[in-house]
Amino acid sequence: MKRLDVVAGVAVVWLGAGPGLAGADEVKGAFHFGDVRFSLADGLAYQAEGKEPGKPTTVLVFTDFKIDRPAVMEAIETTSAVIGQVIARQGGNVVFVNLVTAGRCGVSAFLGGSHSVGLGEGFSAKTKASTASRITGECATLEPGKMFDDAYDFALTYDMPVTAIPRPTALATGGGEPGAAYLSLVKAIQAADFPTARRHLPAEQIPEQSPGASETKDYFHGLALNYPKTAKVTGGLVKGDLARIEIEGIDYEGRKIKGGVNVKRTAGVWRVVDQGYFFAE
């Protein structure tokens, strides 16, 4: 089975020019890890669920590029959306900062369009002001550090609004309309039902013309390698015209699999965007 990976993460909201978004007043500093060095160009601040229920934590995100903010705002897993845009750019860098406790910050990064780094939660944080609507301070290394062969250091300063994040809602049992559309696609692939399959496949998997009798077997065999043979929706989230469903099932070789599928509603029809599975045994 060809694996299509989906990066999971927490939702984030970027600050900057655009409808309904306030610009970051100040984001500056630099980040260095191994051969990667860059200055900050864009930033965000938001609150996410902390380790203890009812105690949110402030999360900051910094990049060295401008991003597609409307797409990030719409996404269910917005960190995945940001990282996806880095990958699509074939370059760029993102740093995630978690203000875990008073005086301490955790730092991770996605660098060069392909490399994830987790540096831990023991770095110095100096918070000058912190309210429900604004955060001002600095997260920095007190001295250069090293992870294996890679040296690192950074100084990230910020004075920017805290943005409220629209949250997705849980799908109905069975996945609601998005889940039903995906299960319909899985059955259509097994039945070589092209009219049904083309309604729910990504555009790049749909040929310009319906496959002829001699092509149908090979076409659906190729699809079957990338989709479950059978599937059951176990949960999911929806936000506007985007949904993510969690599934479990059996792949074309009879192995148990689990994973997630991102789908999007276009002209009233739910289509697969991407999916990622792993073996459950």
N, C-alpha and C positions, 0 to 999 in steps of 0.2 A: 504493500500500500504506500503510495506517495504521501508524505506527510506535509500538511500545510500548517505552519505554526502561527499561532495567534498569541501575542504578548498580552498578558493580563496586567492590570494595574488599577490604581485608584483614580477617581475623576479629578481633573484639574481644570481651572479656568484661566485663560491668559488675559493679561491686562494690556491694553493698547488701543489705538484708534479703531473705531468701528461701532456699529449700533449697539447701544446698551452697555458698552464697556468703557471704564475709566482708564486713562493712561497712567502708567507707572510714573510717579514723580521723580524717582531716582533709583536707578539700578546701576551699580558700577563695581568694578573689581576684576579679578582675573583668576583663572583656574588652570592648574598644571597637573598632569598625570602622565608619567612616562614621556613619550614623544609628543603628547598633545598639550598645546598651550593656546588659550584664547581669552579674550576680554568679553565681558557681558554686554549683550545688546538688548535683551528683552527679559521681562520678569512677570511673575504673578504671585499672589498670596491668597490662600483659601484655608478653610478649616475642614478637617477630615476626622473621622472616628478615631479616637485614641485607643490605647491598649485596654483602658478601662471604660466600660459602657457609661455614656453620659458625660465623659470628659474628653471633648474634642482636642485635637492637636493642630497647631498651625503648620502648614506646609508651604514652602516656597519653591518655585521652579525658575531656573534661569537658562537662557540660551544665547548663542552667538549669532542668531538669525531671526528674522521676522517670520511668523508662521501664519497659516490659514486659520485665523481665529474663529470665524463662523463655523467651520468644520469641527473645530475642537469643542466649541460650545454645544454643538448638536450631539456629539459622540456620547455613547454610554460609558465606555472606558476611555476617558480622555487622555490618560497617560499613554495608552496604546495608540491613540490617534496622533499624539505629538511624536512619539517614537516612529510611527509609521510614516509621518511626513519627513522625518530625518532620513529614513531608509529610502524614500522616494527621491529625495534630493541627492542621494548617494554621497552624503557627507553632512557635517554639522555636529553640534554638541549640545547636550542638555544636562544640567545639574539639578538634582532634587535635594532639598534641604528640609529636614523635619526638626522642628523645635521641640524636642522630646521632653526636656525638663528645664527649669530655670538655670540659665548659664551653660546649657549643653545643647548641641545640635548634631543630628545625624546627617550623613552625606552619602549620596550615591549618584551615579552618572551613566549616561549612554553616550559613548564617544566615537567620533569618526564614522558614524552611521552603522556600526556593527558591534561595538564592544561595550558590554555592561560591566560596571564596577561598583562594588559596595565597600565603602571605607569605614563604616561603623558609626557609633553614636557618641563618641567621646570628645568631640571638638568643642572649642570655646565659642559660646554665643553671648553677645552683649546686646541686650534689648533695651533701647532707649525709651520706646513707647509702644504699648500694646493695648489696643482696644478691640471691640467687636468689628470696627470698621477700618482700622489702620494698624500697620506694623512698621516699626523703625528699628534698625539695629545692624548687627554684623555677625557673620559666622566665618571663622577663620582658623587656620592652623597656627599654633603658637610657635612651632618650629617645623621644618620639613620632615615628612614621614616617608616610609618606604613599604611597599607591598611587593613581596618577592623581589624582582629585579627593577621594579618601577618606582621611582621617587615621585612624591607629590607634595604640593602645597597650594593654598588658595586663600583669598581674602574676598569675601562677598558682602557688600554693603547694600542696604535697601531702605527705602522710605516710600511705601506704597499702600494703596487701599487693600483691604481684605474683601474679596468678592464672594458673594453668596453663590452657591453652586446648585443649579436645578438638578434634582435627583431623579433617576429613573424609577419606575414602578414595577412591581412584580407582575409577571404574566399569569393569566389564569391557569388552573390545573390543565396539564396537557400542552401548554405553550400558547393557547389562544390561537388567533389567526396566523401569527408567524410560525408557530409550531406546526399547525395543520398544513401550511404551505410547504414546509420542509419535508414532512412525512409524505406528502403527496408527490414531491420530487423524488424521494427515495424509491417509492413504489413505481413511479413512472420509468425510472432508469432500469429497474429490474424487468419491467414489462415492455421495454423498448417503445414506450409511448411518447413519441416526439412532440405532439401538440401540447401535452401536459408538461413535459420536461422543459420545453423552451420558455414557458411562462415563469419558471422559478430559477432557472440557471443564470449564472453571471453572464453578461453580454459576451465576454471573450470566449465562452464555451459553447456559444450558439453559432452554427455555420450559417452563411448567408442564404443557403438554400437547404431545404429539407434533404436529409441523406436518402439516397436511392436505396433500392432493395439490396444491392450488392454492398453498400456502404454502411447500412444500419447496424449490422452485427459488430463491426470494428468500432464504430462510433460509440455505441453504448457499452462495449467492453472497456473502452478507455475511460468513460465516465464511471463505470462500476469500480475501477481501481481506486478512485478518489472519493467515493461516497460509501456509506454503510450499505450492507446488503439488507439489513433490517435495523430499525432504530426506534427508540422510545424517548420522548421529551420528558426530562426530569425537573425542569425549572427554567427560569429565564427572567429577563428584564426588558422593558420597553421604554423608549423615550422618543416621543414624536413619531417620525417615520423610520426610526432605527430600533432594532431589537437584537438581543443576544440570547440564544437558547442553549441550554445544556442538554446533552443527549448521552445515551448509552445504547450500545447495539452490538452487532456482529459485522465484521468486515468481510470482504469477498473471499478470504481464505478460512473463514469460520472462527476467527479470533475475537474475543471480547474487547470492545473499545469504549472509551469515554472521551468526551471533549466538548468544545463549544463551537457554535456557528453564529456568525454575524449576518443578519439579513436586513434589507432595506426595502421600504414600500415606495414603489414608483408607479404612478398612474393607477393606484389602487391595488397593485400586485406586489406581493412580497417576493424578493429575489435574494439569493445567496450572494453575499459579498466575499466572505472568506470563512475558513473553518480550520480547526486544528484538533487532532485526535491523539490519544496515546493508548497503549495497550493496557487493559485492566486486569491482566493476569500474567 
